[in-house]
Amino acid sequence: MRYAVKQHHLMNTLVLAVIILLAATVPQVHAANLRINMVDGTSLEVPYCWEEAGQIKFEMAGGTAGIPRSSVASIQEIVTAGEFAPDVMVKSTASARATDKSKAIETIVEKQVPTKATYRTLTQEEIAQLMAARPQAELKDTTKELRIHSTTVSQQADLTDLAQVQGNGAVLVMKQIMSTRDNVRTKRFTLNLYDAQGSIIERRPCEIVELSVDKKTLRQLGISGSLFSVVAVFRPDAKIKRYEITSQ
């Protein structure tokens, strides 16, 4: 009996060590969190969690907490998130896109990512005119079998643009370029748009394109795993205050 207790304690120690090591080595992205969605509609965010003995467990101040698996509706990875201000979002990516790495990635994307809608990227002058004509409120930058859940993607480039749809106004084209060691074909990416009260205004499925890049080029770019593009196209709206892309 004493041997069994020691063995169980050793196993728990090893499991915790593996989780801590994994958490330390997971690539950091803009929003390196998981969201545990409950059946009752509530949710909580954690850096990582794991399934053990019929519970979803996670570390918290003072120790480890557990939630019955039956009470959990889903576990989402928050891929990226931020305040919604189209002009700020576009301008903030301009300097980042000027780097050699972003230029190389953008060239790859332009050659491989199809466009479902026909649109023309606006010039900086057109963006300035469009933003000046919009309401100011819109511009504010306001288990016995252990299974570990952790962040799996790393953001490599943000290629967000304001664009003109033929004869039908402006749209925001969000292209988030990610890398991962997982199979993206098994994942579903969703754009969530929130209002000022934190309620979801709209959910939109994202277009996923896995990019074909040779291993030498990936090494030169400092990217491990595969590279893929997450694309969402939607109309800017003054009601939108925050955006988020999740996967599960």
N, C-alpha and C positions, 0 to 999 in steps of 0.2 A: 504493500500500500504506500509506504513512504517513497519507494522508487517511482511509483506511478505519479505521485504528487510532484516529485522533483522533475520527472519527465514532462509533465504538463506545464510546469512553470518555465522550463527551458524552452518548450515549444512557443509559449506566449512571448517570451523574451526575443526569440528568433524572429517571430512574425512582426513584432513591433520594430525590431532593428531593420528588417527588410522594408517596411513602410516608411520609416524615417529616411533610409538611404534613397528610396525611390523619390520621395518628396524633395530631397535635396538635389537630385539629378534631373528632375523634370524641367525641360526648357521653360523659361518664364515668358508669358505672353501678357498682353494688355490686361486681361482679366483672368488671372490664373485661379479660378474658383470652379467648384461644382455646386449645382443647386439641387438639393433634395426636395422634390415636390411630393407633398403628402396627399393622401386620398381625400382629406377634408378641405383641400384647397390652400392650406398654408405651405410655407416653404422655408428652408434655411440654407445658407451658403457655407461651405467648408472647403479647405484647401484640397482635401482628399478624404476618401472613406473606403471601407471594405465590408464585404459580406462574410459573416461568420455565424454559424449556429442559428440560422434563420433571422438574423438581425443585420441592419445596416449600422456599422459602427464608425465612429470618428473621434478624433482627439479634441478635447476642450480643456479650458482652464480647470485644473484639479483632477484630471483623469480622462477616462474614456466613457463616452455615452453610446447608447444603442437604441435603435428604433426598430420595432418589428417589421420585417420585410413586407408583411401584408398591409402595413399602414403607408407604404411608399408607393406612389403612383409611377414615378419616373425619376431618373437621375440625369440631369443635363450638364453639359460642359458649356461654360460661358466663354465663347471663343473671343469675342471682342465687345466692347461697350463704351459709350461715351455720351456727353451732352450733344443734343442735336442742334447744330447751327451750321447750315450749309456753307456759308462763305468762310467761316472759320475752319471747317473740316477740309475744304478744298485748299485754302491757303496754307494750312499746317502741314500738308503733304508735299507742298511744292519744293521745299528745301531737301526733304528726305528723298524725293524722287530724283534729285540732282546727283546723288551718289552713284558711283560706278555700279554697285550691286543692284540698286533699284533700276537703273537704266537697262542692265542686262536682263533682269527679271521682266521688265515691261516689254522688252523686245520679244522675249519668249511668249508672253501672254498675248501680245498683239497678233502673233502668227498662229496661235493655237486656239484661242477662245472665241467661239462663234458668238454672234450678236443676234438675239431674238428680235429686238426692236431696232428699227433704223433710226439712228440718232447721230447728231454732229456735236462733238465736244466744243463747248463755248470758249472763246478767248478770254484772257484776263480782263480786257476792256468790257466785253459783253457781260461777264460775271459782275463787274463793278456796277454797271448800269442796271442789271437785274436786281441786285441787292439793294441799290439805292431806291428802287421803285417799290420795294416790298415793305410791309409794316415793320417798324423797328423791333416790336416784340418778338418777331420771328428770328431776329439775328442774335439774340442773347445767347452767350455760351454757358448758358446756364447748366457562416456556413461551416460545416466541417471542411468542405472544399473552399478554401479561401479565395475570394475574388476581390482584387484591389481596383478601386476606381480613382483615377487621377487625370490631370490634364494631359492631353495627347497631342495637341497641335502647338506650333510655334509660328507666330506672325512674322512674315518676312518682308512684306511690302504692302502699303496702302495706296491704291491707285484711284481714289475717289475723284470723280469729275462731275461738274454740272454740264448737262448736255441739252441740246435742242432737238425735240422730236418734230418730225416734218409736219408743220402746220398745226401743232397741238401743244405748244407750250414747253416748259422746261422740266426736266427730270434729273434726279440725282442718281448717278451710276456708281454704286459702291462695289469696288473690286478689292477684296481682301485676299492676298496671296499668302498661303499657309504651307507649312511643311509638317509631315507626320510620318511615323513608322507604321501606323495602322492602315487598314484598308478603308479608304474613304467611301467605297461603294456600299459599305454596310451602314454608313451614317446618314442622318437626315439633318440638314442645316436649315434654320429658320430665322428670319429677320423679325424682331419684335419691336414695335414702335409704341412709346409710352407718352401719356399726357402729363401735365404738371402734377397731378395727384398720384401718379404712379400706376394708373390703370392702362391696360393695353388697348390701344386704338386699333391696331391692325397687326396681323401676323401674315408674313409672306414667305413662301418657300424660296430658297436660294438655288440658283443654278450652280452646279458643281462640275468643274472640268479638271480632270487629272492631267497635268502637263507632262509631256514626254521630254525628259531632259537626261542627257547622258551623265554617267557617274563622275566623269572628269570635270564637267561643268559644275555639277553640284558641289564637288570638293572645292573648286576654285571660288565658289560663292559662299563657302562655309556652311552648307546646308546638308543635314543628314536626313535620311528617309526620302519620301517622295514629295513632289511639289504639286500643289493644286490651287485652283482659283475658285473663290466663293463670290458669286455675283448677285447683287440685288438691284433692281431698277424700280424706282417709285417717285411719286411727285412730292416735293417739299410742301409741308403744311404747317401753318402757324401753331396748330394744336400740338404738334410733335415736339417734345422737350428732351426726350432721351431715346437712344436706340441701343439695340443689343442683338448680337447674333449668337445663337446657341446651337449645340448639336447633341444628338443622342442616338 
